[in-house]
Amino acid sequence: MKKLQFSPLFVALASAGLVTIFSPCAHAQAAASQASAQNGYAAQKTDKKGRVETLSKVEIIARELTLTRIPMHSAYSESVIGPSAIRFASPMLDVQGLLERTPSINVRTPAANGVRTNITFRAFSSGQFSETFDGVPINDPFNGGTTNSASTRNNIPLTLNDINSVNIYRGINNPAVTSYNSLGGTIAFEPRTPGNTANASVDFGGGSFDTWFYALTANTGDIGGVRSMISINHNSSSGWQANSGNRNTNLYYAGVLPYDGGDGEVYAYAIYNANKGFTPHTVPLSLIQQYGYNYGWPLDWTNSYNKDHGGTYILGDRMRVNDLLSFNARVYARNVDYNRVSYGNPAFSQSATQPYLLPNQPNTFAFSPVPTTYDPIALFGSYAAGNAYHTYMYSTQQYGFMPHFTLDLPGNQIKFGGDYSHTKLHSSEYWYGANPMPLVTGYNNAWDEHDQRSLGSAFVQDTIRLFGGQLHVTPGLKYLYSRTSDFDNIGFFYPISGTVSDSEHYTSPTIGLNWRPVRHVSLYAAWGKTAKFPGIAAYYQSVAPLNSSGNNVSVVVPVHVAPEYVRDLEAGARYEAHGFEGALNVYREDFSNTFIETTNPSTGILTTSNGGSSRYEGIELDLQDSFDTAFGAFSVFGNISQNKAFFTSSFTVSSATGTSVLIGGGTNPSAQVFAGQPLAEVPNHLANLGVGWKWKTWRANLSEHYAGSQYVNEYNAGIPSAETIPSYAVMNLTLRDTLHIGQGMLKNVQLALHVDNVLDRHYYTFGYGDTTNGGNPFVRAIYEEPRAYFGSATIDF
C-alpha cells in the first residue's frame, strides 16, 4: 500500500469543497482510463480487471478505421466516437454534426460553423439531455441547451479543434457521468491532451461558399516537467444561404504537470471561442422555389448580426493514491457574452403585396400601460419605424467545483462525488429606430433581466462483479438541487419590476445489469428515473403579468414549478468478435409534469403549473465490421433506429378561460392536443451507413445519413401541425493521402478532399407552419448545405 500523498492543489480544492460539499461531480475518470480513451486506439487494451490483452490484426484495423465503437461491458446503451471521425471531418462539420453518425441522433445545421444548430437525441430536444467537456456541464444552466439556446444563435461552446473523442450514453442511467437535464442521455466530449514529444502541425484549405480555414497546433513536449498543447483554428465562410456569412476563431490550451512518479497530475484545459456573422432565417418554400435554393432575405429587408465570445476553463488534480483510492477534483469557469442587432424594414412588413411575415418585423402598436419614456412616434414618426432595430444581449458567468472519487475493491468499484456551480445571467433587449442605439433601462428596453441559479448534485454508484466477472450489477443514486431567482426591471413587457425565486430538488435512483453468458456476448438491462428543472421562462413570466379582470393591474405571481420527470426502462444485447461489433436495444421513457401556463378566469392572473405527459420509445440496431483484403483494409458501419415520441394525455385549451399550454418552447393560446398525437421535429426513422478504407498511404471514408419525415410545429401555436418535413438522405465523402517527407523538421504532408452532399440533395431539416396575410397556410424552412467541395493540407513538423 502506498503512503497517502496529496498535491497542494487537491488540498485547496478539497477544502473549498467541504464548504459546499453537498455537491460533487457529474463525470470524471481515473487517470489511467482517461489516458486510454484519449490516446485513441493502440495495439493493446486493458480489460476490466486490469489485464493487458494483445489485439489481433483485425482488431487493430478496426480501431484504426472504425469511426465509432460499442463498449461490451457497459450496463447501459453506449457508443464511442474515436479520433478517426474527428480527423476526417469536413470543414463544415461541427461537434453536434459529428454525433449524427450514431443511433437516434439527428442534427440541423443551417449555416457554416454550427450557427443555429439544433439536435435531437432519442427524440428529446436540445436542453433535455446533458453535454459535458471533461465532465464539466456545458449546457446553459438557465435554458438547458448547448447551442442556439435562448436564441444565442452563434454561441459555439466547442469545436472539433478541442476534442479527441466522444462518449455517448443513452438513457438516464450511469449517475457517475450524467449531468443536469439528462432525460434523453449524456454526451461526454473528451479533451485533446498534450503529447510527450515536441511537434507541430499546420492545417489550411478552402472551398465552396468562399470558405477559407487554417489551424496551427503545437505540442511543447516536456519543459520543466510540464507538457502543453496550444492550438488556434479559424474558419470563415459566406454560407450556402445568401446573406449568412460567418467567421469563427477558436483557441485551445491543454497542459499537464505530472507528480509523485506519474501517479498524479495537475492539468488544465482552456477554450476561448469568438464568432461573428449573420443569422440564416427561415424562408417560405414558395420563395425558394421562385428564386433558388440559396435564397435568403435581402439584408435591406431584414437581417440579424450576431457577435459572441465565451469560454470554458478547467483546472484539476487527479491521482491514483494507492491500489484502492483514486480521485479527480477540478474547479471550472464558463462564460458566454452574446450580442445581436436585428433589423426589420417597415416598408417590407407583411401586407397584401408582401404576404409573408418578415423575420424581425417591427411592431406597429404601443405597449400600454408602460412607464418607459421612449416615444417612437415623436422621434421616428411611427411605431414601426421606431421599433425597426432590436439589440439583444445575453451574458452568463458560471463558477463550479467538481470532486470525484473511485474505490477499487476486490469485488466491486465504487464511485462517488458531485458538482456545485453558481451562475449569473444578464439578459436584455432594447428597441429603437436607428443603430447604434441608446441602451437605457426604463427608456427603450423591452426587458432587462438579472437571474441567478445554483445547481448542485451528489452521487454514489457501485459496480458489483459477480460469478467471476460474468455479471456486473451497477446500482446508483443521484441527488439534484436547484435554486433560482429572477429579477426584471421595468420595460415594454414589464409595467412593474419584481423578483421571483424557487428551489427544487430530486433524488434519482438507477440500476443496470450486464451479463456475459459466453465470451463474445453481452446482455444488459437498465432502469432509472430523473428530473429536469424548469427553465428561466417559468420564472420571468410570473413578473408583472396583467390582471385582466378589467383594471389592468400588474402583479408578481409566486412561482413553484415541479421538475419534469422521466422514467426509463431499456434492455439490449451486444456481440463482439474478430473486428465485428453489434448491438441491439429497446427503450421506453415515460415523461410527465409537462410545464403549462394557466389563467384563473375569475382573477385573470397567469400562473405556471405542471401537467401533461408523453412517451418516448424506440429500438436501435448498431453494426460494424472490419477486415483486411488484397485491396486494403476496410471498415463498414451501419445503424438504424426507430424513435417514437407522442403525447399520452390530452390538453384542452379554451380561449374562454385564457388557458395556455407551454409545449416544446412555444405558447399555444387556443388549441387542443390529443393523447396519441406525435411530437413535432422528431423523425421516426434514422439510419447511417458508411465504409472506411485504408491502403498504403491512402485513406477514404464514405457515409450516408437518412432521416424520415417529421411533423413541424405551428408558428403561433407551438404545437404539432399537419405539415411535415419530407424524408432525406445525405452522402459525404473524404479522400486523403499522406506523403511521408522525413526531411529535417518536415515529417508528413496530408492532402485531403471533402465532398459534402455528394448527390446534391435539396432538403431541409427545420421548418414550421405559418399563414400568409390572406390566411393561406404555408411552410417556411431553412435549407441545408448543397453539394460542396473543400480541399485541405496538413503539414506535420
C-alpha positions, 0 to 999 in steps of 0.5 A: 500500500502506498503512503497517502500523498496529496498535491497542494492543489487537491488540498485547496480544492478539497477544502473549498469543497467541504464548504459546499460539499453537498455537491460533487461531480457529474463525470470524471475518470481515473487517470489511467482510463482517461489516458486510454480513451484519449490516446485513441486506439493502440495495439493493446487494451486493458480489460476490466480487471486490469489485464493487458490483452494483445489485439489481433490484426483485425482488431487493430484495423478496426480501431484504426478505421472504425469511426465509432465503437460499442463498449461490451461491458457497459450496463447501459446503451453506449457508443464511442466516437474515436479520433478517426471521425474527428480527423476526417471531418469536413470543414463544415462539420461541427461537434453536434454534426459529428454525433449524427453518425450514431443511433437516434441522433439527428442534427440541423445545421443551417449555416457554416460553423454550427450557427443555429444548430439544433439536435435531437437525441432519442427524440428529446430536444436540445436542453433535455439531455446533458453535454459535458467537456471533461465532465464539466456541464456545458449546457446553459444552466438557465435554458438547458441547451448547448447551442442556439439556446435562448436564441444565442444563435452563434454561441459555439461552446466547442469545436472539433479543434478541442476534442479527441473523442466522444462518449455517448450514453443513452438513457438516464442511467450511469449517475457517475457521468450524467449531468443536469437535464439528462432525460434523453442521455449524456454526451461526454466530449473528451479533451485533446491532451498534450503529447510527450514529444515536441511537434507541430502541425499546420492545417489550411484549405478552402472551398465552396461558399468562399470558405477559407480555414487554417489551424496551427497546433503545437505540442511543447513536449516536456519543459520543466516537467510540464507538457502543453498543447496550444492550438488556434483554428479559424474558419470563415465562410459566406454560407450556402444561404445568401446573406449568412456569412460567418467567421469563427476563431477558436483557441485551445490550451491543454497542459499537464504537470505530472507528480509523485512518479506519474501517479498524479497530475495537475492539468488544465484545459482552456477554450476561448471561442469568438464568432461573428456573422449573420443569422440564416432565417427561415424562408417560405418554400414558395420563395425558394422555389421562385428564386433558388435554393440559396435564397435568403432575405435581402439584408435591406429587408431584414437581417440579424448580426450576431457577435459572441465570445465565451469560454470554458476553463478547467483546472484539476488534480487527479491521482491514483493514491494507492491500489484502492483510492483514486480521485479527480477534483477540478474547479471550472469557469464558463462564460458566454457574452452574446450580442445581436442587432436585428433589423426589420424594414417597415416598408417590407412588413407583411401586407397584401403585396408582401404576404409573408411575415418578415423575420424581425418585423417591427411592431406597429402598436404601443405597449400600454400601460408602460412607464418607459419614456421612449416615444417612437412616434415623436422621434421616428414618426411611427411605431414601426419605424421606431421599433425597426432595430432590436439589440439583444444581449445575453451574458452568463458567468458560471463558477463550479467545483467538481470532486470525484472519487473511485474505490477499487475493491476486490469485488466491486468499484465504487464511485462517488462525488458531485458538482456545485456551480453558481451562475449569473445571467444578464439578459436584455433587449432594447428597441429603437429606430436607428443603430447604434442605439441608446441602451437605457433601462426604463427608456427603450428596453423591452426587458432587462433581466438579472437571474441567478441559479445554483445547481448542485448534485451528489452521487454514489454508484457501485459496480458489483462483479459477480460469478467471476466477472460474468455479471456486473450489477451497477446500482446508483443514486443521484441527488439534484438541487436547484435554486433560482431567482429572477429579477426584471426591471421595468420595460415594454413587457414589464409595467412593474419590476419584481423578483421571483425565486424557487428551489427544487430538488430530486433524488434519482435512483438507477440500476443496470445489469450486464451479463456475459453468458459466453465470451463474445456476448453481452446482455444488459438491462437498465432502469432509472428515473430523473428530473429536469428543472424548469427553465428561466421562462417559468420564472420571468413570466410570473413578473408583472403579468396583467390582471385582466379582470378589467383594471389592468393591474400588474402583479408578481405571481409566486412561482413553484414549478415541479421538475419534469420527470422521466422514467426509463426502462431499456434492455439490449444485447451486444456481440463482439468478435474478430473486428465485428461489433453489434448491438441491439436495444429497446427503450421506453421513457415515460415523461410527465409534469409537462410545464403549462401556463394557466389563467384563473378566469375569475382573477385573470392572473397567469400562473405556471403549473405542471401537467401533461405527459408523453412517451418516448420509445424506440429500438436501435440496431448498431453494426460494424465490421472490419477486415483486411483484403488484397485491396486494403483494409476496410471498415463498414458501419451501419445503424438504424433506429426507430424513435417514437415520441407522442403525447399520452394525455390530452390538453384542452385549451379554451380561449374562454378561460385564457388557458395556455399550454407551454409545449416544446418552447412555444405558447399555444393560446387556443388549441387542443392536443390529443393523447396519441398525437406525435411530437413535432421535429422528431423523425421516426426513422434514422439510419447511417451507413458508411465504409472506411478504407485504408491502403498504403498511404491512402485513406477514404471514408464514405457515409450516408445519413437518412432521416424520415419525415417529421411533423413541424410545429405551428408558428403561433401555436407551438404545437404539432401541425399537419405539415411535415418535413419530407424524408432525406438522405445525405452522402459525404465523402473524404479522400486523403493521402499522406506523403511521408517527407522525413526531411529535417523538421518536415515529417508528413504532408496530408492532402485531403478532399471533402465532398459534402452532399455528394448527390446534391440533395435539396432538403431541409431539416427545420421548418414550421407552419405559418399563414400568409396575410390572406390566411393561406397556410404555408411552410417556411424552412431553412435549407441545408448545405448543397453539394460542396467541395473543400480541399485541405493540407496538413503539414506535420513538423 
